[in-house]
Amino acid sequence: MNSDDFLDYYNKIDLFLRRAGNHDPEVTFAQKVKTSSNAVVKRYKNELLSLGELRNAIVHYPKIKNKVIAEPHEEVVLQVKDLHEKITNPIKVIPEFQHEVLGAHEDDFINNILLEMGKRSFSQFPVFDKNGFVIEVISTNTIARWLSSQLESNGTIIVEKVKIKALMDEIEFRENYKFISRNTSIYTAYDIFIEHINTYKRNLDALFITSTGKREEELLGLVTIEDIAAKMKLN
């Protein structure tokens, strides 16, 4: 019966929330949902609360001719299964956003990186120190500001033998990026972008992914707000 499958996955979610929040047994499902810090739970709070109401209708109302008064549709059963999977095993940023991170060093000439930006259609790149660790991010906006400052009276711009460090003074917001661990869920990554926008009224340039979220680790990938927004539409 659909109600049996529904209650099975509902109870699994309830148990997960109780353990994650270290709740006493008498704490209600609705209270667990409303107080959860889990990024997936917060995202699907209304759906979970509605499922809680359906559960109560199934469990607390008497059966009619041995049938529950609220038998869930197949779609509802699939929904609770999907939510259980997302909450207990959310998609992680690795391997979802694992890729080579193309960047440049301060003393590199800008020509090569500009060519790569054109070929690969990316809008920003990290600047590395001598140890290969990120020290800044150069965006197309940074480049545009630098080009504007170099415009000569006759309308020409000379970019030969110009090094990356020449662009650094044109960075509008310094260190406008963060590091996250490979085990960060895509939902948590999305929340980091949204929280930054709400706090500072601007986007983060990027989230850099390392093994444990420390700067002094190998880069495994990076996430931009465009990347994560597209992914969230699918989830």
Secondary structure, 3 states (H helix, E strand, C coil): CHHHHHHHHHHHHHHHHHHHHCCCCCCCHHHHHHHCCCHHHHHCHHHHHHHHHHHHHHHHCCCECCECCCCCCHHHHHHHHHHHHHHHCCCEHHHHCECCCCCEECCCEHHHHHHHHHHHCCCEEEEECCCCCEEEEEEHHHHHHHHHHHCCCCCCCCCCCCEHHHHHHHCCCCCCEEEEECCCEHHHHHHHHHHHHHHHCCCCCEEEEECECCCCCCCCEEECHHHHHHHHHCC
